[in-house]
Amino acid sequence: MAIKVLVVDDSSFFRRRVSEILNADARLEVIDTANNGKEGVEKALSLRPDVITMDIEMPVMDGITAVREIMKQRPVPILMFSSLTHEGAQATLDALDAGALDFIPKKFEDIARDREEAVSLLQKRVVELSRKRLGMRPVRPSVEAHTAAPAPAARTPLRTSTPAASAAHTTAHTTAHAPTQTAAPMRAPAASMAPARFRATGKNYQLVAIGTSTGGPVALQKILTLLPRNFPLPIVLIQHMPGTFTNAFASRLNNLCQIEVKEAQDGDLLRPGVAYLAPGGLQMMLDGRPGSARLKILDGGDKMNYKPCVDVTFGSAAKVFGDKVLSMILTGMGADGREGARMLKQAGATIWAQDEESCVVYGMPQAVAKAGISTEDLPIDRIAERIKVELGIA
């Protein structure tokens, strides 16, 4: 059965263009279109699509409001179309706040080197997001207590609940990757299970490195807002994101977190308690030696599929910090990070992966898990706790 898609956009040309692209994939079927957010909400409720593509700026009701209404009444994976401007970045982050799972530039030439590649990417994004439609729950205001400093009143934190909720999230079962393991471990009934207690490995670390893509903004916020102000190590963050988005995203995280979060700049000296977000459209590498390491921000060339690229940053971290790196691969499409994580593991570093159930797209974590590189599968809700236990700051 084809994946049912609803296309919401106020441009008749763009609705037609997106519909043609999606219908060209046998896995997808555009069942209808809507020309504003209000109509999009109505059709989302009546037609029950598997995925919705949504514009942001529309008459009658804008896309952000429409996402919020849909996620309250009948949650469904939503892919936002965004303009690559500062204002577009802010609006896109607001859409993720409201419950959208992912975004893609509205100008297809901004996301790929040619039309064929752009068409394939859009189709793949919709197919991947459709896999999260089962188990999605209404998004309601969070009453969860956080230790992080409160956000400014005008800004809503990115949604921290994951689309699929289950006992795995509350039990946080930690799983070692064993190639011969074919069956899931037996578990007691969810009602009688207490969250697993983590144990530190006793290793010493000098750097935390996190790589992610689709679903990453929500995942990163979930982790970083739970880290204490006195966090003892520098953190490098690699999120697949356009260049006009990373500064806005870093600023938003900085307002929400106790630690400092900034967009990385060439020559930045790594400092404890600071998270450095790789600039979109560029490559971030580490240079120097532990204790005086600095960041190098480079163009990276046109041959790289990802800018920033997790493999590039992780590979340089392996050379500078060796086994003193605590690294994580979070939700994302593709396999970026696998080879960089392999280099880290060969140097003796620690690699964890986000578990499948809490991922928006289980691509990047699956790549390191299947390769036997990562040592633990962790639900996003407990990664911050696991980090603090490992570093002895819990």
C-alpha positions in Angstrom: 0.0 0.0 0.0 1.3 3.4 -1.0 2.3 6.0 1.6 -0.5 8.7 1.6 0.8 12.3 1.5 -1.0 15.6 1.9 0.8 18.6 0.4 0.1 22.0 2.0 1.3 25.1 0.3 -0.2 28.4 -0.9 1.6 28.3 -4.2 -0.3 26.2 -6.9 3.0 25.8 -8.8 4.8 24.4 -5.8 1.9 22.1 -4.9 1.9 20.7 -8.4 5.7 20.4 -8.5 5.9 18.6 -5.1 3.0 16.3 -6.1 4.6 15.3 -9.4 7.9 14.5 -7.6 6.2 12.4 -4.9 3.8 10.6 -7.2 6.8 9.6 -9.4 7.8 7.3 -6.6 5.7 4.1 -6.6 5.9 4.0 -2.8 4.2 7.4 -2.5 0.7 8.8 -3.4 -0.4 12.4 -2.9 -4.0 12.0 -1.9 -4.8 15.8 -1.8 -3.4 19.3 -1.5 -4.3 22.3 0.6 -3.6 26.0 -0.1 -3.4 27.2 3.5 -2.9 26.0 7.0 -6.5 25.9 8.0 -7.4 23.8 5.0 -4.4 21.6 5.8 -5.6 21.0 9.3 -9.1 20.1 8.1 -7.8 17.7 5.5 -5.3 16.1 7.9 -8.2 15.2 10.2 -10.5 14.0 7.4 -8.1 12.2 5.0 -5.7 10.8 7.7 -2.5 11.0 5.6 0.6 9.1 6.6 2.9 12.2 6.0 2.3 15.9 5.4 4.5 18.4 3.7 4.0 21.9 5.0 4.9 25.4 3.9 5.6 27.9 6.6 4.2 31.3 5.3 0.6 30.9 4.2 -2.6 33.0 4.4 -5.5 32.3 6.7 -3.3 30.0 8.9 0.5 29.8 8.8 2.3 26.5 8.8 3.6 26.7 12.4 0.0 27.1 13.7 -1.2 24.3 11.5 1.5 22.0 12.7 0.6 22.8 16.3 -3.1 22.1 15.7 -2.4 18.8 13.8 -0.1 17.5 16.5 -2.7 18.2 19.2 -5.6 16.6 17.4 -4.1 13.9 15.1 -0.3 13.6 15.2 1.3 12.7 11.9 4.9 13.1 10.6 5.3 16.6 9.1 8.1 17.7 6.8 8.5 21.5 6.6 9.6 23.4 3.5 11.8 26.3 4.6 13.5 29.3 3.0 17.3 29.6 3.7 17.2 32.9 5.4 17.7 34.0 9.0 14.0 34.5 9.4 13.4 31.2 7.7 15.7 29.5 10.2 13.8 31.0 13.2 10.5 29.9 11.7 11.7 26.4 10.9 12.9 26.0 14.5 9.5 27.2 15.7 7.9 24.5 13.5 10.0 21.9 15.1 8.9 23.3 18.5 5.4 22.8 17.3 6.0 19.1 16.5 7.3 18.9 12.9 9.9 16.1 12.5 12.1 17.5 9.8 12.6 20.3 7.3 14.0 20.7 3.8 14.9 23.9 1.8 12.1 25.1 -0.5 14.6 25.8 -3.3 15.6 22.3 -4.4 18.9 23.5 -5.9 20.0 24.4 -2.3 19.8 20.7 -1.2 21.5 18.9 -4.0 24.0 19.3 -6.9 21.4 18.4 -9.5 17.6 18.0 -9.9 17.7 14.2 -9.9 19.5 14.1 -6.6 17.1 16.6 -5.1 14.1 14.7 -6.3 15.5 11.5 -4.8 16.3 13.2 -1.5 12.7 14.6 -1.1 11.2 11.1 -1.8 13.5 9.4 0.6 12.8 12.0 3.4 9.0 11.4 3.0 9.4 7.6 3.0 11.7 7.7 6.1 9.3 10.0 8.0 6.4 7.8 7.2 7.9 5.1 9.4 7.3 7.2 12.5 3.5 7.6 12.0 2.7 4.6 14.1 2.7 5.3 17.8 2.7 9.1 17.5 0.9 10.8 20.4 -0.6 14.2 20.8 1.9 16.9 21.7 0.9 18.7 24.8 2.7 21.3 26.9 5.4 19.6 28.9 5.2 19.7 32.7 8.6 17.9 33.0 10.9 19.6 35.5 14.3 20.6 34.0 17.4 21.7 35.8 18.2 24.0 33.0 17.8 27.7 33.2 14.3 28.8 32.0 13.9 29.8 28.4 12.8 33.4 27.5 9.0 33.6 27.7 8.6 34.4 24.0 10.4 31.2 22.9 9.1 27.7 23.1 11.7 24.9 23.6 12.0 22.3 20.8 9.6 19.4 21.4 11.4 16.9 23.6 9.0 14.0 23.4 9.8 11.5 20.8 7.1 10.3 18.3 7.1 6.7 19.4 6.7 6.2 23.1 7.0 2.8 24.8 8.4 1.0 27.8 11.8 1.0 26.2 12.0 4.8 26.8 11.1 4.5 30.5 13.2 1.4 31.2 16.2 2.7 29.2 17.6 -0.7 28.7 21.2 -0.5 27.7 22.2 -2.9 25.0 25.6 -4.0 23.9 25.9 -4.7 20.2 26.6 -8.4 19.7 26.7 -9.6 16.1 25.4 -13.0 16.9 22.5 -11.8 19.0 19.2 -12.3 17.1 16.5 -12.1 19.7 15.6 -9.2 22.0 16.5 -9.8 25.7 13.6 -10.9 27.9 12.0 -8.1 29.9 9.7 -8.0 32.9 6.2 -6.4 32.4 6.6 -2.6 32.0 4.6 -1.8 35.1 7.1 -3.7 37.4 10.3 -2.5 35.7 12.4 0.3 37.3 14.8 2.3 35.1 18.1 0.6 34.7 21.0 2.0 36.7 24.0 3.0 34.7 27.5 2.3 35.7 30.6 4.3 34.8 33.3 2.4 32.9 36.0 4.3 34.7 37.6 5.7 31.6 39.0 9.2 31.5 37.7 11.7 28.9 38.8 15.1 27.5 36.1 15.6 24.9 32.5 14.8 24.1 31.5 14.6 20.4 28.0 14.2 19.1 26.9 13.7 15.5 23.3 13.8 14.2 21.0 14.7 11.3 17.3 14.3 10.8 15.6 14.7 14.1 18.8 16.1 15.6 17.6 19.5 16.8 15.1 18.0 19.2 17.6 15.3 20.3 20.4 17.7 21.0 18.2 19.9 23.0 17.0 16.9 25.0 20.5 16.1 26.0 22.1 19.6 26.3 19.4 21.1 28.5 20.0 18.5 31.2 23.8 19.1 31.5 25.0 21.1 34.5 26.6 24.5 34.3 29.9 23.1 35.6 30.1 20.4 32.9 33.8 19.4 32.9 34.5 18.9 29.2 34.2 20.7 25.9 31.5 19.4 23.5 31.6 19.4 19.7 28.3 19.1 17.9 27.9 18.1 14.2 24.3 18.6 13.0 23.5 18.4 9.3 22.0 21.9 8.8 22.2 24.8 6.3 24.6 27.6 7.0 21.9 30.1 7.7 20.4 27.9 10.4 23.3 26.9 12.6 23.8 30.4 14.2 20.1 30.6 15.0 20.0 27.1 16.4 23.1 27.7 18.6 21.6 30.9 20.0 18.4 29.1 20.8 20.2 26.3 22.6 22.4 28.8 24.5 19.2 30.5 25.8 17.8 27.1 27.0 20.9 25.5 28.4 23.0 26.0 31.5 26.2 25.3 29.5 27.3 27.7 26.9 26.4 26.8 23.3 27.9 28.7 20.3 28.4 28.4 16.6 32.0 27.3 16.2 34.5 29.8 14.7 37.9 29.2 13.2 40.5 29.3 15.9 38.2 28.7 18.9 40.0 27.2 21.8 38.1 24.3 23.3 36.9 25.2 26.8 35.1 23.0 29.4 31.4 23.6 29.6 31.1 25.0 26.1 29.4 23.2 23.2 30.6 24.2 19.7 28.1 23.7 16.9 29.7 23.1 13.5 28.7 25.9 11.0 26.4 24.7 8.2 28.0 24.6 4.8 31.5 24.2 6.2 33.7 21.5 7.9 34.9 21.5 11.5 38.1 19.9 12.5 40.1 19.7 15.7 43.8 20.6 15.7 46.6 20.8 18.3 46.9 18.7 21.4 44.7 17.9 24.4 44.5 20.9 26.7 45.2 23.4 24.0 43.2 22.0 21.1 41.5 24.5 18.7 38.9 24.3 16.0 39.6 24.7 12.3 36.7 25.7 10.1 37.3 24.8 6.5 35.4 24.9 3.2 35.9 21.1 2.7 35.4 21.2 -1.0 32.5 20.3 -3.3 33.0 16.6 -3.2 31.8 16.1 0.3 28.2 14.9 0.6 27.8 16.5 4.0 28.9 20.0 5.2 29.4 19.7 8.1 30.4 16.1 8.0 30.4 13.9 11.2 33.2 11.7 9.7 35.5 14.7 9.3 35.1 16.0 12.8 35.2 12.6 14.5 38.3 11.6 12.4 40.2 14.7 13.5 39.1 14.1 17.1 40.6 10.6 17.0 43.9 12.1 15.9 44.0 14.8 18.6 42.3 13.1 21.6 42.7 9.4 20.9 40.9 7.3 23.5 39.9 10.3 25.5 36.7 10.9 23.5 33.2 10.1 24.5 31.2 10.2 21.3 27.5 9.6 20.3 25.7 9.1 17.0 22.1 10.3 17.2 19.1 10.1 14.9 19.7 10.8 11.2 19.4 9.5 7.6 22.4 7.8 5.9 25.6 6.6 7.4 27.6 9.8 8.1 29.7 9.2 11.3 30.3 5.5 10.8 33.9 5.9 9.4 34.8 8.6 11.8 33.4 6.5 14.7 35.5 3.6 13.4 38.6 5.8 13.6 37.6 6.8 17.2 37.1 3.1 18.2 40.5 2.1 16.7 42.0 4.8 18.9 40.3 3.4 21.9 37.5 6.0 22.3 33.9 5.2 23.4 31.0 5.3 20.9 27.3 5.2 21.8 24.3 5.1 19.5 20.7 6.4 20.0 18.3 3.4 20.1 16.0 2.7 17.1 12.8 3.4 18.9 13.6 6.9 20.0 15.1 7.9 16.6 13.2 9.9 14.0 15.3 8.1 11.4 17.4 5.1 12.5 20.0 5.5 9.8 23.2 6.9 11.3 22.9 5.0 14.6 22.1 1.8 12.8 25.2 2.2 10.6 27.6 2.2 13.6 25.5 -0.4 15.4 25.6 -2.9 12.5 29.3 -2.3 12.0 29.9 -3.3 15.6 31.4 0.1 16.4 29.1 1.4 19.1 29.0 -0.3 22.5 25.6 0.9 23.9 22.1 1.6 22.5 20.5 4.4 24.5 17.0 6.0 24.4 17.3 9.8 23.9 15.5 10.5 27.2 18.4 9.0 29.2 21.5 9.9 27.2 22.2 13.0 29.4 21.9 10.8 32.5 24.3 8.3 31.0 26.8 11.0 30.2 26.7 12.4 33.7 27.2 8.9 35.2 30.1 8.1 32.9 31.8 11.4 33.8 31.1 11.1 37.5 29.0 14.2 37.8 25.6 12.5 38.4 
